Amino acid sequence: MLYIVATPIWNLEDITYRAVRILSEVDGIACEDTRTSKTLLSHYDIHKPLISYHSHSGKSKTDKIIEQLTSGKDIALISDAGTPGISDPGFALIQEALLHDIEVCPIPGPSAVITALSASGMPSHHFLYLGFLPVKKWRQTLLRRISENKTETIVIYESVHRIVKTLTQLSEYFGADHQVVVARELTKKFEQFHRGTLSEVALFFEENPGKVKGEFVILI
């Protein structure tokens, strides 16, 4: 069986009893970065064979994991943070497992998009999650399309390198006075939610480069 196990975004206490049990019982754990995963696993005294599986893993790595699964082994898939398959390469392994009639079992838990949305104050009954926007190709087309047809809260992930540029671009398509919430350092000691207009929040990060750290969740 392939277990899809959600792990903490940052705070190691944000893991379910069930996730800890499954990770302790499986035959192996496929993870994005073995060094990052070892920190979590060591905290819970979990010692299992780790299989590196990330965005640059080729088909041979997928086939290796599928071979273990078809031989009767139980494998857990985890990401560096949050729920596997959400803006990470886990979906490729999941698809291949299903093609081989391997049972896939989700172990729910943290997800940055849901964590940010739940405390944002934005309408959450209907939302559109876009993950990371394209860096170049189709970026302008996508921004134009969503701005012209916006009927729900839109959730975007962004990196430290492009947060100001993205907020500035969003103001060009949605208007400088459009309300936005930017969540940063989720579940960390200095977790913050910045609320205001697109122009105000973009200016805040421009004037406070020390606050431009980690990954961001943008809600508009």
Secondary structure, DSSP 4 states (H G I P E B T S, - for coil): -EEEE-B-SS-TT---HHHHHHHHHSSEEEES-HHHHHHHHHHTT----EEE--TT--HHHHHHHHHHHHTT--EEE--SSB-TTSSSTHHHHHHHHHHTT--EEEE----HHHHHHHHH-S--SSEEEEEEPPSSTTHHHHHHHHHHS--SEEEEEE-TTTHHHHHHHHHHHH-TT-EEEEEESTTSTT-EEEEEEHHHHHHHHHH-GGG--S-EEEE-
